[in-house]
Amino acid sequence: MAGYVPVKFPKPGSAGLPLIEAALRDGEVFTTDSQQAIAAAKCLSNGYLTRDQQNGNRWFPTDKGRAMLAARNALAPVSPDAVRLVDSVGQARELFAAGDLVAARDLAQFAYSSAPAFAKMAAKLRLKDALEACQRIQADALEVVSYSEIHIATDWERLSAEGKTHRGRPKSVVVEDAFTALEVGLTRDQIHKAKKLRDAEHAQPGFIRRTIEVLVRSGVAPTKAGLRAAIGTKSASKAEKGVQLYETPIEAMRTLLALESFSATVKEPFVGKGAILKPLEEAGYDVLIADLEDRGITTQYGEKQQVGDFLLSDPQDTVGMDIVSNPPYDDLANACIAHALKAHKPRKMAMLLNWNFAAGFDDPNRRFVMEECPPSRVYLFTKRLPMMHRDGWDGPKATSQMNTAWFVWEQNEDGSYGAPGQGFTTFRVFWPDFEYAEPARPGDGGHWTGPMVFREREEDFTRQTPKLTDAEKLDAVRGRALAWMENCGWFNMDMLRRGVSIRPTTASALVAELVEHGAIVESGGGWRWAGVAGQGGAA
């Protein structure tokens, strides 16, 4: 354990520290001038504050901000310069056993928030043992944080029943010595999430520890998002299947990557927990990832997954990019593959599907993807793949009863797919033959300059919220854009759109405004950060 290094948080700055303290004290903080807006944006980039999506001047505290103050203000029994992550987890366990739940939670949260930075460095340097050690520390810290928050939430629930908590305005309080959620160590949202986790633990004793161990063994960083995603039901009715997360076996990926080469960058719109992402990256591909559920998955470069319904996605600059994925089954597979071919128009697309997908004619989307735009070839597994159990399933493990295949669509020179009316070529493959096969080298091209965009779902009622004006759109992104530019130094338009996730019109308007105020200056075909002097109202 002697190999762990001291952990330090980024300095919040003289203007940022009061904002973080106020946010943690009151549950929110409002910026009133450009200097505060810039300081808050810097806190946002450091992970100490989050911004209200509706009000750009309203900010909320984060767990990392709480952990930073806990270390800075000596709320934990050791200073941040002297703490070693493994020791802090042990001390947090002792505090928990002694009944000091808030201190235990704060110290464990400190370790939990700090471990990913070291894990990222270990991954870059390909230090496998160090990476596993960091994930182990994060897992142990997450366990202490989870159980501490469950006990705090339970105490809050009891006090609420006794009328000793603020539920809203002061007149709702029954007794004079009532206190707020933040005074017991959590926000109301955190209390709500802790209650759900508590219910899952009561329903399935050992749920938290078991889920964390599954994540660690799978090579996935153990996170709070991962725990929330694992909260489910025991049975698997159609309604309970939800997002249908069935992780792709590594045997399937080894076979595909040995037989097919894709463009240097590919798209994985149903990333799940990264079962396809990781083999693609190990084979040399860059991957653009998204999913309906936010599980906190990131690429090897730390780029976070996009979150949205693929059926509502607009490829924008990613149109034509190759796709490799394992889509939801049943009727959703028909709709998702049809949308991919119609809207995303990939040069090549490989989908892992039930062999029965080749049959069927009732669904118009099925007829479209198999008759009008048929695949070019199909790799049918002669030996069934290992069973793909639904995520969160903790019952008996069954053997696979499903025949699966990789369906590969590839564009012709005129933009069409396959050979309509002539069928497709089927190759029978025995996956054990590819267990040690080298992957084919990534092909050329396929670079991308921006993310996909997900539309909002259409409701059965008329939209009540007015559409944002151009000025309101600028107000919503200006803070995080300033922080990103300062950290980036030099950038061009594509980098700005990708780094801040904004549309071209908003990016152009933002650049024009900041150039006018002297915050950025033209340099080498792009712009460079020139500081905050002369910005005036730009912040």
C-alpha positions as CSV (number, residue, x, y, z in Angstrom):
1,M,0.0,0.0,0.0
2,A,3.0,2.3,0.2
3,G,2.7,3.2,-3.5
4,Y,-0.2,5.6,-3.1
5,V,0.6,9.3,-3.6
6,P,-0.8,12.3,-1.7
7,V,-3.9,13.8,-3.3
8,K,-4.5,17.5,-3.9
9,F,-7.6,19.2,-5.2
10,P,-7.3,22.0,-7.8
11,K,-7.3,25.4,-6.0
12,P,-10.7,26.9,-6.1
13,G,-9.3,30.5,-6.2
14,S,-10.1,33.4,-4.0
15,A,-13.3,34.3,-5.9
16,G,-14.4,30.7,-6.3
17,L,-14.0,29.5,-2.7
18,P,-16.8,31.8,-1.3
19,L,-19.2,30.6,-4.0
20,I,-18.5,26.9,-3.2
21,E,-19.0,27.6,0.6
22,A,-22.2,29.5,0.0
23,A,-23.5,26.7,-2.3
24,L,-22.8,24.0,0.3
25,R,-24.3,26.2,3.1
26,D,-27.5,27.2,1.3
27,G,-27.9,24.5,-1.3
28,E,-27.4,27.0,-4.1
29,V,-25.6,30.2,-5.0
30,F,-26.4,33.0,-7.5
31,T,-23.7,34.9,-9.4
32,T,-24.4,38.6,-9.7
33,D,-21.6,40.0,-11.9
34,S,-19.1,39.0,-14.5
35,Q,-16.3,38.3,-12.1
36,Q,-18.4,35.9,-10.1
37,A,-19.6,34.2,-13.4
38,I,-16.0,33.6,-14.5
39,A,-15.1,32.2,-11.0
40,A,-18.2,30.0,-11.0
41,A,-17.3,28.7,-14.5
42,K,-13.8,27.8,-13.2
43,C,-15.4,25.9,-10.3
44,L,-17.6,24.2,-12.9
45,S,-14.5,23.0,-14.9
46,N,-12.9,21.7,-11.6
47,G,-16.1,19.8,-10.7
48,Y,-16.9,21.9,-7.6
49,L,-20.2,23.4,-8.9
50,T,-22.9,22.5,-11.4
51,R,-25.1,25.0,-13.3
52,D,-28.8,25.3,-13.5
53,Q,-29.9,24.5,-17.0
54,Q,-32.8,27.0,-16.9
55,N,-31.0,29.9,-15.0
56,G,-27.4,30.5,-16.0
57,N,-26.7,32.5,-12.8
58,R,-27.8,29.7,-10.4
59,W,-25.2,27.1,-9.3
60,F,-25.4,24.0,-7.1
61,P,-22.7,22.2,-5.0
62,T,-21.2,18.8,-6.0
63,D,-19.8,15.9,-4.1
64,K,-16.3,16.9,-5.2
65,G,-16.8,20.4,-3.9
66,R,-17.9,19.0,-0.6
67,A,-14.9,16.7,-0.5
68,M,-12.6,19.6,-1.3
69,L,-13.9,21.7,1.5
70,A,-13.9,18.7,3.9
71,A,-10.1,18.3,3.2
72,R,-9.4,22.1,3.2
73,N,-11.3,22.9,6.4
74,A,-10.0,19.8,8.3
75,L,-13.4,18.3,8.5
76,A,-11.5,15.0,8.0
77,P,-9.0,14.1,10.7
78,V,-6.0,14.5,8.3
79,S,-5.0,17.3,5.8
80,P,-5.2,16.9,2.0
81,D,-1.4,17.1,1.7
82,A,-0.9,14.2,4.0
83,V,-3.8,11.9,3.2
84,R,-3.3,8.7,1.3
85,L,-6.3,7.4,-0.4
86,V,-6.1,3.9,1.1
87,D,-5.7,5.3,4.6
88,S,-8.6,7.7,4.2
89,V,-10.9,4.8,3.3
90,G,-9.8,3.0,6.4
91,Q,-10.4,6.0,8.6
92,A,-13.8,6.5,7.0
93,R,-14.7,2.9,8.0
94,E,-13.7,3.6,11.5
95,L,-15.8,6.8,11.6
96,F,-18.7,4.9,10.2
97,A,-18.4,2.2,12.9
98,A,-18.2,4.9,15.6
99,G,-21.5,6.4,14.3
100,D,-20.0,9.6,12.9
101,L,-21.9,9.2,9.6
102,V,-21.4,12.7,8.1
103,A,-17.6,12.6,8.8
104,A,-17.4,9.1,7.4
105,R,-19.3,10.0,4.3
106,D,-17.2,13.2,3.7
107,L,-13.8,11.4,4.0
108,A,-14.9,8.4,1.9
109,Q,-16.3,10.9,-0.7
110,F,-12.9,12.5,-0.8
111,A,-11.2,9.2,-1.7
112,Y,-14.0,8.3,-4.1
113,S,-13.7,11.6,-6.0
114,S,-9.9,11.5,-6.1
115,A,-9.3,7.9,-7.2
116,P,-10.5,8.4,-10.9
117,A,-7.8,11.0,-11.6
118,F,-5.1,8.5,-10.6
119,A,-6.8,5.7,-12.5
120,K,-6.9,7.8,-15.6
121,M,-3.1,8.4,-15.3
122,A,-2.4,4.7,-14.7
123,A,-4.5,3.9,-17.8
124,K,-2.5,6.3,-20.0
125,L,0.8,4.8,-18.7
126,R,-0.6,1.3,-19.1
127,L,0.1,0.5,-15.5
128,K,-2.3,-2.4,-15.0
129,D,-1.6,-3.0,-11.3
130,A,-1.9,0.7,-10.4
131,L,-5.1,0.9,-12.3
132,E,-6.6,-2.0,-10.5
133,A,-5.5,-0.6,-7.2
134,C,-7.2,2.7,-7.9
135,Q,-10.4,1.0,-8.9
136,R,-10.2,-1.0,-5.7
137,I,-9.9,2.1,-3.6
138,Q,-12.7,3.8,-5.5
139,A,-14.8,0.6,-4.9
140,D,-14.1,0.6,-1.1
141,A,-14.8,4.3,-0.8
142,L,-18.1,4.0,-2.8
143,E,-19.2,1.2,-0.3
144,V,-18.6,3.5,2.7
145,V,-20.3,6.5,1.0
146,S,-23.3,4.4,0.0
147,Y,-23.9,2.9,3.5
148,S,-23.3,6.3,5.2
149,E,-25.8,8.1,2.9
150,I,-28.4,5.3,3.5
151,H,-28.1,5.8,7.3
152,I,-28.2,9.6,7.0
153,A,-31.3,9.4,4.7
154,T,-33.0,7.0,7.2
155,D,-32.3,9.5,10.1
156,W,-33.7,12.3,7.9
157,E,-36.8,10.3,7.3
158,R,-37.3,9.7,11.0
159,L,-36.8,13.4,11.8
160,S,-39.2,14.4,9.1
161,A,-41.8,12.3,10.7
162,E,-41.2,14.1,14.0
163,G,-41.6,17.5,12.3
164,K,-38.0,18.5,12.8
165,T,-37.0,19.2,9.3
166,H,-37.5,22.1,6.9
167,R,-39.7,20.9,4.0
168,G,-40.1,24.3,2.4
169,R,-41.0,27.6,3.8
170,P,-40.3,28.1,7.6
171,K,-44.0,28.0,8.5
172,S,-44.1,24.3,7.6
173,V,-41.8,23.5,10.5
174,V,-43.4,22.2,13.7
175,V,-40.6,22.7,16.1
176,E,-38.1,25.6,16.5
177,D,-34.9,23.5,16.4
178,A,-35.6,22.1,12.9
179,F,-32.8,22.0,10.4
180,T,-32.3,21.6,6.6
181,A,-31.2,18.6,4.6
182,L,-27.8,20.1,4.0
183,E,-27.3,20.3,7.7
184,V,-27.4,16.5,7.9
185,G,-24.8,16.2,5.2
186,L,-26.9,15.6,2.0
187,T,-29.0,17.5,-0.5
188,R,-32.6,16.5,-1.0
189,D,-31.8,14.8,-4.3
190,Q,-29.0,12.8,-2.6
191,I,-31.5,11.8,0.1
192,H,-33.9,10.6,-2.5
193,K,-31.3,8.5,-4.3
194,A,-30.0,7.1,-1.0
195,K,-33.6,5.9,-0.1
196,K,-33.8,4.1,-3.5
197,L,-30.4,2.4,-2.8
198,R,-31.6,1.5,0.7
199,D,-34.7,-0.1,-0.7
200,A,-32.6,-2.2,-3.1
201,E,-30.3,-3.3,-0.3
202,H,-33.3,-4.3,1.9
203,A,-34.9,-6.2,-1.0
204,Q,-31.6,-8.0,-1.9
205,P,-29.2,-8.0,1.1
206,G,-25.6,-7.5,0.0
207,F,-26.8,-5.7,-3.2
208,I,-24.4,-2.8,-2.9
209,R,-21.3,-4.9,-2.2
210,R,-22.2,-7.4,-4.9
211,T,-22.9,-4.8,-7.5
212,I,-19.6,-3.0,-6.8
213,E,-17.6,-6.3,-7.1
214,V,-19.3,-7.1,-10.4
215,L,-18.2,-3.7,-11.8
216,V,-14.7,-4.1,-10.6
217,R,-14.3,-7.6,-12.0
218,S,-15.7,-6.4,-15.3
219,G,-13.0,-3.7,-15.5
220,V,-15.6,-0.9,-15.2
221,A,-15.0,1.9,-12.7
222,P,-17.3,1.5,-9.7
223,T,-19.5,4.6,-9.6
224,K,-22.7,5.9,-8.1
225,A,-24.2,5.9,-11.5
226,G,-23.3,2.3,-11.9
227,L,-25.1,1.5,-8.6
228,R,-28.2,3.4,-9.7
229,A,-28.2,1.6,-13.1
230,A,-28.1,-1.8,-11.3
231,I,-31.2,-1.1,-9.3
232,G,-33.9,-3.2,-11.0
233,T,-36.3,-6.0,-10.5
234,K,-35.9,-9.8,-10.2
235,S,-38.2,-10.8,-13.1
236,A,-37.9,-9.8,-16.7
237,S,-41.3,-9.0,-18.1
238,K,-41.5,-6.9,-21.1
239,A,-42.1,-3.8,-19.0
240,E,-39.3,-4.6,-16.7
241,K,-36.7,-5.2,-19.4
242,G,-36.5,-1.4,-19.7
243,V,-33.4,-0.5,-21.7
244,Q,-32.5,-4.1,-22.3
245,L,-28.9,-4.1,-21.3
246,Y,-27.4,-7.4,-22.3
247,E,-23.6,-7.1,-22.4
248,T,-21.9,-8.3,-25.6
249,P,-19.6,-11.3,-25.0
250,I,-15.9,-10.7,-25.8
251,E,-16.0,-13.8,-28.0
252,A,-18.4,-12.0,-30.4
253,M,-16.1,-9.0,-30.6
254,R,-12.9,-11.0,-31.2
255,T,-14.6,-12.8,-34.1
256,L,-15.9,-9.6,-35.7
257,L,-12.7,-7.6,-35.4
258,A,-10.7,-10.4,-36.9
259,L,-13.0,-10.6,-39.9
260,E,-13.9,-6.9,-40.5
261,S,-12.1,-3.6,-40.6
262,F,-13.8,-0.3,-39.9
263,S,-13.0,3.3,-40.3
264,A,-10.6,4.8,-37.8
265,T,-13.5,6.2,-35.8
266,V,-16.7,4.3,-35.2
267,K,-19.9,5.0,-33.5
268,E,-21.4,2.9,-30.7
269,P,-24.9,4.3,-29.9
270,F,-25.9,1.5,-27.4
271,V,-22.7,1.5,-25.3
272,G,-24.2,0.0,-22.2
273,K,-21.2,-0.6,-19.8
274,G,-18.6,-0.6,-22.6
275,A,-18.4,-4.3,-23.6
276,I,-18.0,-3.3,-27.3
277,L,-16.2,0.0,-26.6
278,K,-13.2,-1.6,-24.9
279,P,-12.3,-4.2,-27.5
280,L,-12.7,-1.5,-30.2
281,E,-10.3,0.8,-28.4
282,E,-7.8,-2.1,-27.8
283,A,-7.9,-2.8,-31.5
284,G,-6.9,0.8,-32.3
285,Y,-10.2,2.5,-33.0
286,D,-11.5,5.8,-31.6
287,V,-15.2,5.5,-30.6
288,L,-18.0,7.9,-30.3
289,I,-20.4,6.5,-27.6
290,A,-24.0,7.2,-26.5
291,D,-26.8,5.4,-24.8
292,L,-30.3,6.0,-23.5
293,E,-29.1,5.6,-19.9
294,D,-26.3,7.6,-18.4
295,R,-23.9,5.0,-16.8
296,G,-21.0,7.4,-16.6
297,I,-19.1,5.5,-19.4
298,T,-16.1,7.3,-20.9
299,T,-13.7,6.6,-23.8
300,Q,-10.0,6.1,-23.4
301,Y,-9.6,9.9,-23.8
302,G,-12.0,10.7,-21.0
303,E,-14.8,11.7,-23.3
304,K,-18.2,11.1,-21.7
305,Q,-21.0,9.2,-23.3
306,Q,-23.8,11.1,-24.9
307,V,-27.2,10.4,-23.4
308,G,-30.3,10.2,-25.6
309,D,-32.8,8.0,-27.4
310,F,-31.1,6.8,-30.6
311,L,-34.4,6.9,-32.5
312,L,-34.4,10.7,-31.8
313,S,-30.8,11.2,-32.8
314,D,-29.5,13.5,-35.6
315,P,-26.0,12.5,-36.8
316,Q,-25.0,16.0,-37.9
317,D,-21.2,15.8,-38.6
318,T,-21.1,12.1,-37.8
319,V,-23.2,11.1,-40.8
320,G,-21.5,8.3,-42.8
321,M,-19.4,7.1,-39.8
322,D,-19.2,3.4,-39.3
323,I,-21.3,1.8,-36.6
324,V,-20.6,-1.3,-34.4
325,S,-23.2,-2.1,-31.8
326,N,-25.5,-4.6,-30.1
327,P,-28.9,-2.9,-30.3
328,P,-32.0,-3.6,-28.1
329,Y,-33.9,-6.7,-29.3
330,D,-37.6,-7.2,-30.2
331,D,-39.3,-4.5,-32.1
332,L,-36.7,-1.9,-31.1
333,A,-34.1,-3.6,-33.2
334,N,-36.1,-3.0,-36.3
335,A,-36.7,0.6,-35.6
336,C,-33.1,1.4,-34.5
337,I,-31.4,-0.3,-37.5
338,A,-33.9,1.4,-39.9
339,H,-33.1,4.8,-38.3
340,A,-29.4,4.1,-38.5
341,L,-29.6,3.3,-42.3
342,K,-32.0,6.2,-43.1
343,A,-30.5,9.0,-40.9
344,H,-26.9,8.1,-40.0
345,K,-26.1,6.4,-43.4
346,P,-23.0,4.5,-42.1
347,R,-20.4,3.4,-44.7
348,K,-20.4,0.1,-42.9
349,M,-22.5,-1.1,-39.9
350,A,-22.2,-4.3,-37.9
351,M,-25.0,-5.3,-35.6
352,L,-25.1,-8.3,-33.3
353,L,-28.6,-9.8,-33.7
354,N,-30.7,-12.9,-33.2
355,W,-30.3,-15.2,-36.2
356,N,-34.1,-15.0,-36.5
357,F,-33.7,-11.4,-37.6
358,A,-33.1,-12.7,-41.1
359,A,-36.7,-13.9,-41.1
360,G,-40.0,-12.1,-40.4
361,F,-42.1,-9.8,-42.6
362,D,-44.8,-8.1,-40.5
363,D,-42.8,-5.1,-39.4
364,P,-42.2,-2.5,-42.1
365,N,-38.8,-1.6,-40.6
366,R,-37.8,-5.2,-40.8
367,R,-38.7,-5.4,-44.5
368,F,-36.8,-2.1,-45.1
369,V,-33.5,-3.3,-43.5
370,M,-33.6,-6.8,-44.9
371,E,-35.2,-6.3,-48.3
372,E,-34.8,-2.6,-49.5
373,C,-31.4,-2.1,-47.7
374,P,-30.2,-5.7,-47.0
375,P,-26.9,-6.5,-45.3
376,S,-24.0,-7.4,-47.5
377,R,-22.9,-10.4,-45.4
378,V,-23.8,-12.2,-42.2
379,Y,-21.5,-14.1,-39.8
380,L,-23.5,-16.9,-38.2
381,F,-22.0,-18.4,-35.0
382,T,-22.1,-22.2,-35.4
383,K,-21.4,-22.5,-31.7
384,R,-23.7,-20.4,-29.5
385,L,-22.2,-17.5,-27.7
386,P,-22.0,-17.5,-23.9
387,M,-25.3,-16.5,-22.4
388,M,-26.0,-12.7,-22.4
389,H,-27.9,-12.2,-19.1
390,R,-29.9,-9.0,-18.5
391,D,-28.0,-6.4,-16.5
392,G,-28.9,-6.6,-12.8
393,W,-30.0,-10.2,-13.0
394,D,-28.9,-12.1,-9.9
395,G,-30.8,-15.4,-10.4
396,P,-29.6,-18.7,-11.8
397,K,-27.3,-18.4,-14.8
398,A,-28.8,-20.2,-17.8
399,T,-27.0,-21.6,-20.9
400,S,-27.6,-19.8,-24.2
401,Q,-30.6,-21.0,-26.2
402,M,-30.3,-18.3,-28.9
403,N,-28.4,-18.4,-32.2
404,T,-26.8,-15.1,-32.9
405,A,-25.0,-13.5,-35.9
406,W,-23.2,-10.4,-36.9
407,F,-25.2,-8.6,-39.7
408,V,-23.0,-6.3,-41.7
409,W,-24.4,-3.6,-43.9
410,E,-22.0,-1.9,-46.3
411,Q,-22.7,1.0,-48.7
412,N,-22.3,0.6,-52.4
413,E,-20.7,3.4,-54.5
414,D,-24.1,5.0,-55.2
415,G,-25.0,5.1,-51.4
416,S,-27.4,2.1,-51.5
417,Y,-26.9,-1.0,-49.4
418,G,-26.5,-4.6,-50.4
419,A,-28.1,-6.1,-53.4
420,P,-32.0,-5.9,-53.1
421,G,-33.7,-9.0,-54.3
422,Q,-30.4,-11.0,-54.4
423,G,-30.0,-11.9,-50.8
424,F,-26.7,-11.7,-48.8
425,T,-23.7,-14.0,-48.2
426,T,-23.7,-16.0,-45.0
427,F,-20.5,-17.2,-43.4
428,R,-20.6,-19.9,-40.7
429,V,-18.0,-19.0,-38.0
430,F,-16.8,-21.0,-35.0
431,W,-15.9,-18.4,-32.4
432,P,-13.3,-20.5,-30.5
433,D,-11.2,-20.3,-33.6
434,F,-10.8,-16.6,-33.1
435,E,-10.0,-16.6,-29.4
436,Y,-6.4,-15.6,-30.0
437,A,-6.8,-14.0,-33.5
438,E,-5.3,-10.6,-34.2
439,P,-7.8,-7.9,-35.1
440,A,-7.7,-6.4,-38.5
441,R,-6.2,-3.0,-38.8
442,P,-8.5,0.0,-38.7
443,G,-9.3,1.5,-42.1
444,D,-8.7,5.0,-43.3
445,G,-11.0,8.0,-42.8
446,G,-14.1,8.2,-40.8
447,H,-13.0,11.1,-38.7
448,W,-15.7,13.2,-37.0
449,T,-15.9,16.9,-36.0
450,G,-18.8,17.0,-33.6
451,P,-21.3,14.9,-31.6
452,M,-24.7,13.6,-32.5
453,V,-27.7,15.6,-31.4
454,F,-30.8,14.1,-29.7
455,R,-34.2,15.7,-30.1
456,E,-36.7,15.9,-27.3
457,R,-39.5,13.4,-27.2
458,E,-42.8,14.7,-28.6
459,E,-45.5,14.8,-25.9
460,D,-49.3,14.6,-26.3
461,F,-49.7,18.2,-25.3
462,T,-48.6,21.6,-26.7
463,R,-45.2,22.8,-25.6
464,Q,-45.6,25.3,-22.8
465,T,-41.9,26.4,-22.4
466,P,-41.0,29.0,-25.0
467,K,-38.1,28.3,-27.4
468,L,-34.8,29.9,-26.3
469,T,-33.7,33.0,-28.1
470,D,-30.2,33.3,-29.5
471,A,-29.2,35.5,-26.6
472,E,-30.6,33.0,-24.1
473,K,-28.7,30.2,-25.8
474,L,-25.5,32.2,-25.4
475,D,-26.2,32.9,-21.7
476,A,-26.7,29.1,-21.1
477,V,-23.3,28.1,-22.6
478,R,-21.1,31.2,-21.9
479,G,-19.9,30.1,-18.5
480,R,-18.7,26.6,-19.4
481,A,-17.3,27.9,-22.7
482,L,-15.1,30.4,-20.9
483,A,-13.8,27.7,-18.5
484,W,-13.1,25.4,-21.4
485,M,-11.3,28.0,-23.5
486,E,-9.1,29.0,-20.6
487,N,-8.1,25.4,-20.0
488,C,-7.7,24.7,-23.8
489,G,-5.6,27.7,-24.7
490,W,-5.8,27.5,-28.5
491,F,-8.8,26.2,-30.3
492,N,-10.7,26.2,-33.6
493,M,-14.4,26.1,-34.4
494,D,-14.6,22.3,-34.6
495,M,-12.8,22.0,-31.2
496,L,-15.1,24.5,-29.6
497,R,-18.3,22.8,-30.9
498,R,-17.0,19.4,-29.7
499,G,-15.6,20.5,-26.4
500,V,-18.6,22.5,-25.3
501,S,-21.3,20.6,-27.3
502,I,-23.0,23.5,-29.0
503,R,-24.5,24.0,-32.5
504,P,-22.5,25.9,-35.2
505,T,-24.7,29.0,-35.0
506,T,-24.3,29.3,-31.3
507,A,-20.5,28.7,-31.5
508,S,-20.1,31.4,-34.2
509,A,-22.1,33.9,-32.2
510,L,-20.1,33.1,-29.0
511,V,-16.7,33.6,-30.8
512,A,-17.8,36.9,-32.3
513,E,-18.9,38.2,-28.9
514,L,-15.7,37.1,-27.2
515,V,-13.5,38.5,-29.9
516,E,-15.3,41.8,-29.6
517,H,-14.7,41.9,-25.9
518,G,-11.1,40.9,-26.2
519,A,-11.4,37.6,-24.3
520,I,-10.0,35.7,-27.3
521,V,-7.8,36.7,-30.3
522,E,-7.3,35.2,-33.7
523,S,-4.3,32.9,-33.9
524,G,-3.1,30.4,-36.5
525,G,-6.4,29.7,-38.1
526,G,-8.3,29.6,-34.8
527,W,-8.3,31.6,-31.6
528,R,-6.4,31.7,-28.3
529,W,-7.5,32.6,-24.8
530,A,-6.4,36.2,-24.0
531,G,-7.7,36.4,-20.4
532,V,-10.7,38.2,-18.9
533,A,-9.5,41.8,-19.3
534,G,-11.9,43.9,-21.3
535,Q,-14.7,41.3,-21.4
536,G,-17.2,43.6,-19.8
537,G,-20.6,42.0,-19.9
538,A,-19.4,39.0,-21.9
539,A,-19.2,36.8,-18.8
